[in-house]
Amino acid sequence: MSEPLLKITNLHAVIAEDGTEILKGLDLEIEAGKIHAIMGPNGSGKSTLSKVMAGHPAYEVTEGEVLFRGRNLLELEVDERARQGLFLAFQYPVDIPGVSIANFMRAAMQAKKPGEEVDIFDFQEELLERMKLLDMDPAFASRSVNDGFSGGEKKRNEILQMAMLQPVLSVMDETDSGLDIDALKVVSDGVNRLHEERPESAYLLITHYQRILNYVKPDVVHVMVSGRIVETGGPELAHQLEAHGYEEWRVDAVAPAV
């Protein structure tokens, strides 16, 4: 049996500023080519997990290991993690006024291949192909990154970055947050198209609700409560959560050891 693409073992992490523990012994495995979803209530540590994986300085890992493609992510700088093939789609993408999406994407692709020059004509051709795949207006590329964008446009821009950078593992932190149904369908369709194009790629969808999973079908669903994965199952688990909520696992998560 081959090793998982991502293997997280006994991960503990705290807020660096005050030492508050958020992740409390989390274990998670993701296989290449699979779509995983993590669902959990507010404050369960879902977004913290994504930021710890990406190397956000606001969090400090106190124990555990995160193996990605056989390397410990925790020993790598943020840019090295990205070059390994890890991508984080933000819940709240940052505005960058004055920097066009095209220039931003070319700089990102250049950083991915240090020492190699990204040919401007090849880049433009690829960018237009990616935008066509995602049914995006080519004029979108000349706009400043996320500046004045609607929630749906910001999330679509995240999908465009995924399409261009072709990560091995895409972590999508509450991508469905703030989207109306039309925008949700557009974003979900983009994820499905990218996964169909590159079936060896893997995805980790972090969400509160089952809604996005109606459009992006997960292979595995995890329940996260109080900083740990407390249940793992198939797609039917998401429907169970939608119907009954998290109360069953909240009780289990705080039950005293016997």
C-alpha atoms as one frame of an Amber mdcrd trajectory, in Angstrom:
protein
   0.000   0.000   0.000   1.444   3.374  -1.033   2.094   6.145   1.446  -0.576
   8.872   1.685   0.081  12.183  -0.027  -0.458  13.990   3.288  -0.089  12.443
   6.733  -0.691  14.531   9.843   0.122  12.872  13.156  -0.722  14.166  16.655
  -0.663  17.801  15.572  -0.842  20.368  18.371  -0.789  24.101  17.631  -1.280
  27.264  19.663  -1.876  30.917  18.930   1.645  32.328  19.013   0.626  35.560
  20.759  -1.038  34.085  23.837  -0.418  30.321  23.791  -4.085  29.317  23.434
  -4.171  25.743  22.128  -6.350  25.294  19.042  -5.236  21.982  17.521  -5.160
  19.227  20.133  -3.685  16.057  18.708  -5.113  16.079  15.188  -4.572  13.085
  12.870  -5.390  13.168   9.152  -4.404  11.286   5.991  -5.149  12.295   2.401
  -4.457  10.105  -0.607  -3.380  11.379  -4.038  -6.325  11.942  -6.360  -8.919
  12.128  -3.582 -11.279  14.888  -2.494 -11.555  15.180   1.280 -13.855  17.472
   3.228 -13.516  18.671   6.809 -16.724  19.848   8.458 -17.073  21.298  11.922
 -18.677  24.026  13.993 -17.245  27.512  14.500 -14.119  27.483  16.646 -13.267
  23.847  15.997  -9.878  24.702  14.456 -10.602  24.106  10.764  -9.116  27.360
   9.475  -6.255  27.080  11.953  -5.345  23.733  10.406  -5.165  25.260   6.924
  -2.995  28.144   8.133  -0.659  25.867  10.087  -0.181  23.743   6.977   0.665
  26.859   4.967   3.062  28.211   7.611   1.143  31.206   8.971   3.300  32.952
  11.622   0.331  33.590  13.928   0.378  29.917  14.959   3.053  27.801  16.608
   3.213  24.026  16.362   4.099  22.521  19.734   3.923  18.842  18.863   3.301
  16.506  15.937   4.328  15.975  12.336   2.939  16.969   8.931   4.360  14.811
   6.149   3.614  15.981   2.613   5.066  13.977  -0.260   7.411  12.413   2.267
   8.770  15.693   3.666   7.911  17.340   6.959   6.126  20.574   6.040   6.904
  22.016   9.457  10.602  22.131   8.570   9.986  24.140   5.372   9.566  27.866
   4.800   6.262  29.105   3.384   7.594  29.428  -0.173   9.153  25.964   0.007
   5.797  24.494   0.985   4.235  26.130  -2.063   6.970  24.787  -4.349   6.298
  21.313  -2.975   2.815  21.642  -4.449   0.686  22.907  -1.546  -1.880  25.611
  -2.299  -4.162  27.448   0.123  -7.322  29.125  -1.192  -8.165  31.773   1.395
 -11.490  32.264   3.096 -10.897  36.024   2.842  -8.601  36.712  -0.147  -6.479
  39.851   0.197  -6.904  42.888  -2.085  -3.767  44.046  -3.929  -4.597  47.390
  -5.589  -2.409  48.330  -8.534  -1.220  44.789  -9.299  -3.043  43.114 -12.166
  -4.066  39.483 -11.960  -1.892  38.747 -15.002   1.227  40.275 -13.416   0.488
  38.637 -10.079   0.114  35.224 -11.702   3.278  35.589 -13.773   5.245  36.536
 -10.638   3.825  33.503  -8.819   4.750  31.168 -11.650   8.219  32.708 -11.828
   8.675  32.122  -8.093   7.634  28.512  -8.559  10.572  28.000 -10.943  13.501
  30.011  -9.543  16.293  30.436 -12.049  13.990  29.850 -15.030  12.483  32.658
 -17.073   8.724  32.438 -17.631   8.223  33.355 -21.293   5.655  36.150 -21.515
   4.019  34.785 -24.669   3.760  31.238 -23.363   2.375  32.619 -20.109  -0.276
  34.722 -21.848  -1.363  31.755 -23.941  -1.652  29.517 -20.887  -3.517  32.165
 -18.888  -6.098  32.578 -21.638  -6.501  28.792 -21.894  -7.044  28.516 -18.132
  -9.579  31.346 -18.169 -11.428  29.704 -21.052 -11.530  26.431 -19.102 -13.121
  28.292 -16.189 -15.514  30.313 -18.417 -13.891  33.591 -17.403 -13.853  36.820
 -19.410 -10.242  37.489 -20.589 -10.643  41.109 -19.428 -10.606  39.757 -15.866
  -6.812  39.335 -16.136  -6.205  43.085 -16.375  -8.056  43.908 -13.135  -6.195
  44.545  -9.875  -6.054  41.466  -7.642  -9.360  41.278  -5.722  -9.657  45.092
  -5.656 -13.355  45.922  -5.767 -14.235  42.293  -6.457 -17.454  40.669  -5.327
 -17.173  37.613  -3.075 -17.783  35.348  -6.047 -15.121  37.075  -8.159 -12.556
  36.745  -5.376 -13.206  33.031  -5.040 -13.125  32.562  -8.820  -9.726  34.269
  -8.825  -8.539  31.694  -6.280  -9.652  28.912  -8.649  -7.774  30.613 -11.507
  -4.602  30.595  -9.391  -5.099  26.891  -8.744  -5.521  26.312 -12.469  -2.307
  28.130 -13.308  -0.090  26.811 -10.507  -1.394  23.214 -10.720  -0.805  22.290
  -7.067  -0.560  18.709  -5.877  -2.835  19.446  -2.903  -5.299  22.338  -2.788
  -6.579  23.320   0.660  -9.767  25.354   0.273 -10.610  27.217   3.462 -14.374
  27.835   3.480 -14.417  28.725  -0.208 -18.217  28.619  -0.073 -18.338  31.352
   2.591 -20.365  34.363   1.453 -21.264  32.960  -1.967 -24.741  32.998  -3.434
 -25.929  29.880  -5.205 -24.839  31.033  -8.688 -21.314  31.909  -7.539 -21.103
  28.638  -5.625 -21.970  26.683  -8.767 -19.340  28.562 -10.792 -16.597  27.931
  -8.224 -17.582  24.277  -7.773 -17.633  23.732 -11.524 -14.101  25.138 -11.709
 -12.861  22.712  -9.049 -14.524  19.792 -10.803 -13.006  20.730 -14.152  -9.525
  21.016 -12.678  -9.852  17.674 -10.903 -11.103  16.042 -14.089  -8.161  17.504
 -15.998  -5.627  16.413 -13.365  -7.159  13.402 -11.556  -3.960  12.822  -9.588
  -4.459  16.129  -7.740  -6.001  16.117  -4.258  -8.310  18.572  -2.512  -9.156
  19.367   1.094 -12.418  21.309   1.366 -12.963  23.017   4.720 -16.575  24.018
   5.301 -19.347  24.492   7.836 -22.097  23.284   5.579 -22.927  20.431   3.259
 -23.976  22.889   0.526 -20.739  22.935  -1.507 -20.542  19.152  -1.264 -23.686
  18.950  -3.389 -21.528  20.187  -6.274 -18.030  18.951  -5.417 -18.456  15.318
  -4.385 -16.015  14.277  -1.645 -14.516  10.810  -1.386 -14.004  11.195   2.365
 -15.659  13.428   4.984 -14.076  14.232   8.364 -15.774  15.765  11.394 -13.589
  18.184  13.353 -14.537  19.248  16.876 -12.381  20.911  19.558  -9.149  20.708
  17.579  -9.338  17.035  16.600 -10.788  14.813  13.901 -13.477  12.893  15.783
 -15.145  10.974  12.942 -14.318   9.952   9.371 -16.687   8.487   6.803 -18.032
   8.685   3.279 -20.169  11.383   1.636 -23.191  10.237   3.619 -21.573  11.653
   6.752 -22.063  15.184   5.391 -25.790  14.557   5.014 -25.923  13.234   8.574
 -24.276  16.424   9.832 -26.664  18.584   7.827 -29.624  16.784   9.364 -28.485
  16.420  12.967 -25.630  18.871  13.568 -22.490  18.316  15.647 -23.946  17.764
  19.088 -23.153  14.036  19.178 -19.464  14.717  18.613 -19.294  17.733  20.900
 -20.232  15.397  23.748 -17.705  12.794  22.672 -14.967  15.375  22.295 -15.249
  16.595  25.869 -16.076  13.281  27.549 -13.593  12.410  30.333 -11.150   9.578
  29.746 -11.988   6.260  31.407
